[in-house]
């Protein structure tokens, strides 16, 4: 279950890039961002943010 939120500031250009790439892939912007995060290495055991 998704319980965490991230607020992110981007430029107008970056916002258009995200919107268009998500549409091109047939996914929402959130799904695209999560799919990119999923490619990152496993986090360390330290749970502090």
Secondary structure per residue as TSV (DSSP state, phi and psi in degrees):
chain	resnum	aa	ss	phi	psi
A	1	X	-	360.0	136.5
A	2	X	-	-83.8	119.8
A	3	X	-	-124.0	-9.7
A	4	X	-	-105.3	148.1
A	5	X	-	-121.7	148.2
A	6	X	-	-126.9	130.1
A	7	X	-	-105.2	126.9
A	8	X	-	-132.2	130.9
A	9	X	-	-98.0	131.7
A	10	X	-	-134.4	164.0
A	11	X	-	-76.1	166.0
A	12	X	H	-59.7	-39.9
A	13	X	H	-62.0	-47.6
A	14	X	H	-61.8	-38.5
A	15	X	H	-63.0	-42.0
A	16	X	H	-65.1	-40.8
A	17	X	H	-58.6	-47.8
A	18	X	H	-61.8	-47.3
A	19	X	H	-60.2	-47.0
A	20	X	H	-69.1	-39.3
A	21	X	H	-67.5	-40.2
A	22	X	H	-62.2	-44.5
A	23	X	H	-62.7	-42.4
A	24	X	H	-59.4	-36.7
A	25	X	H	-88.1	-4.2
A	26	X	T	71.0	37.2
A	27	X	S	-137.7	166.8
A	28	X	-	-77.0	165.4
A	29	X	H	-62.8	-39.9
A	30	X	H	-63.4	-42.8
A	31	X	H	-62.3	-40.2
A	32	X	H	-63.2	-46.7
A	33	X	H	-61.6	-44.2
A	34	X	H	-62.9	-37.3
A	35	X	H	-66.1	-34.9
A	36	X	H	-70.5	-41.0
A	37	X	H	-62.3	-35.8
A	38	X	T	-61.6	-20.2
A	39	X	T	-80.9	-13.5
A	40	X	S	-68.1	157.1
A	41	X	-	-63.1	158.6
A	42	X	-	-58.3	139.6
A	43	X	-	-70.8	160.2
A	44	X	-	-72.4	173.1
A	45	X	S	-68.5	-20.5
A	46	X	-	-65.4	117.8
A	47	X	-	-94.6	1.0
A	48	X	-	-75.0	144.0
A	49	X	-	-115.0	360.0
